[in-house]
Amino acid sequence: MKIAIIDDEQICLNQIEEQVRNVCENNNLEHKIICYDSPAHIVDEEDFSAFDIVLLDIDMPGINGIELASEINKHRRSETI
């Protein structure tokens, strides 16, 4: 399972990553977590379909989480957000 976490606050990003990692490990789930401290970084990547789960902060500078979800949804063919 490939998981993206996007949050502009490093402390929150670290906490979410730790919680997600613990859940995956406690349930013996194979996983790869990629963290982004800026929504611009994931927008630059543009391969949104590579992620099984995307966790977004709502309140971020530039593009907020709602706008980013909409952008991601444009590039995903069969999945919905």
Residue pairs with C-beta under 8 A, 6 or more apart in sequence:
1 24
1 29
1 30
1 31
1 32
1 52
1 53
2 31
2 32
2 34
2 50
2 51
2 52
2 53
3 20
3 24
3 31
3 32
3 33
3 34
3 51
3 52
3 53
3 54
3 55
4 33
4 34
4 35
4 36
4 42
4 51
4 53
4 54
4 55
5 13
5 16
5 17
5 20
5 33
5 34
5 35
5 36
5 55
6 35
6 36
6 38
6 39
6 41
6 42
6 54
6 55
6 56
6 57
6 60
6 65
6 68
7 13
7 16
7 35
7 36
7 37
7 55
7 56
7 57
7 60
8 37
8 38
8 39
8 57
8 60
8 61
9 57
10 37
12 57
13 35
13 37
16 55
17 33
17 35
20 31
20 33
20 55
21 31
21 33
23 29
24 30
24 31
24 33
34 51
36 42
38 60
38 62
39 56
39 60
39 62
39 63
39 64
39 65
39 68
40 62
40 63
42 48
42 54
42 68
42 72
43 63
43 68
43 71
46 75
48 54
48 72
48 75
48 76
49 75
49 76
49 77
49 79
54 69
54 72
54 81
56 65
56 68
56 69
57 65
58 64
58 65
58 66
59 65
60 68
63 71
69 81
72 81
73 80
73 81
